[in-house]
């Protein structure tokens, strides 16, 4: 059985290309299982989603930086139990190609992560996802309420000065 957060990640990534939500759902799980461990296996997938989000938005420099980190991370942990069910050789090949595309500032082109485990593929296929416009997917970060994040930053800043 696969973790629900990973199933959701793959559903968002492969089916409606909601890379922002990919990042959110997997980061939440990562913070639960390995808080503060930046070398955890899930970080590579979080970085991949972030890089795809930047590329879609035309932020080639940001995409290039984070995709390079994702590639290193995914290669380093390619045998992780978190990656079972995924065709890692194909994913790493795709990622190399995408890094080249971003470097030449090619137009964004989505790809799907190859799932080789039938049970995982079935779980991913059964997730109900909303239909979202390309514009919404591209600018999703601008549309969310960030009051809690801004409040926490202000509190931390005030604590530093006292």
N, C-alpha and C positions, 0 to 999 in steps of 0.2 A: 504494500500500500504506500502510495506517495503522499507526502505532506500536501495539504490543501493549498498552502501558499505557493508551492512549486507548480502545482497543477494550474493555479490561477495565473502565475507568471507566464507559463507556456501558452495558455489560452489567449491572454492579452497580446503576447508577442506574435504568435503565429496566426491568430484569427482576426483580431480587429486592429492590430498594430498600435495598441495603446501603450507605448513605451514608458510614458510617465507613470501609468498605473502599475506596469511591470516593476518599476523601480520601487514604488511605494509598498506594494504587497510583499516583495522579497526582502526589502530593507527592514520592514517590521518583523518578519520572521528571524532575520539575521540578528537583530537586536535582542530578541528573546533567547536564541540558542547560543550566541557568542558575543555578548555585548562588549564592544571596544576592541574586538580581535579583527584587525584590518586585513589579516592574511587568511581569513576564513574562506572556505570554498565558495560560498554564496556570493562573495564580493565580485567575482569575475562576471557573473550573470547580471548583477546590479549595474556594474560598469558597462556591460554590453548594452543594456537597455538605455542607459544614460547617453552613451555614444550615439545610438540610433536616434534618440530624441534630438540631440544637438545637430546631427547630420540633416534630419528632416527640416529643421529650422534654418539651415544654411550656415550654422556656426561650425565651419570646417575646422578651425583651429581647436575649439573645444572638443569636437568629435574626434579629431586626430589624437589628441592627448589622452582622452579617456579610453578610446578603443585600443590604443597601444597598451595601456594598463590592463585592460580586460584580456587582451591576448596573452600577456605575460602571466596573468593570474590563472586563466583557464588552462594554459599549457602546464603550469606548475602543479596544478591539482587535477589533471586529466583523469586520474584513476579514483577520484573521490566517490564515495557512495552517493553523494548528492547528484552526481552526473550519470548514474546508471539509468538506462532507458533512453539515453541521448546518444546519437552517433557523433561522438566527439571528434573523430578524424574529419568528418564532413564539416562540422561546425568550425573547427580550426582553419580548415581550408577556405571556407566562406569568409571567415573573419579576416584572413590575409588579403583576400580579394577586396573586401570592403575597405580595409585600411588603405589599399592602393587607390580605390575610387575616391575616397575622401581626400587623400593627398593631392589628387589632380582636380579636386573640387567638382567632381561629377555630380549630376543631379541625384537626389535621393532615390534609392531603390530598396524596397523592403525585401526580406528573405524570411524563410521559415526555418526554425531549428528542427532538424531531422530527429523524429522520435522513433526509436526502434523497438520499444516495448509496447506490445499491443494493448496491455492493460492501461498504461499511461496514456497512450494515444486516445483510447476510448474515454478516459476521464477528462482529458483536455477537450474532446469533441462535445461532451455533454454539458459543459459550463454554459450557462445563459449569459450572453454578452449584449450590451446595448449597441445599436447602430450609431456611430459617431461620425461627424463630418471631418474632413481632412483639416479644415481650419481649426476646429475645436481640438483635434489631436495635436496639431502643431503648436498651439498656444495655450495648452491646458494649464501650464504653470502660472499663467497670468490670471486665471479665472478662479483659483482656489482662495479660500479665506486663510490668511496667514497671521491673524491676530495673535494666536497662541504662540507662534514662533517668535514674533516680534516682542511680545511681552516677556518671554523667557530670556531673550537676548538682553533686553533692557534690565531685567533683574540681575543677570550675571554681570553686566557692565557696572551696575550700581554696587554690587557686592565687591567688585575689584577695587572700586574707589573708596571703600570704607574700611 
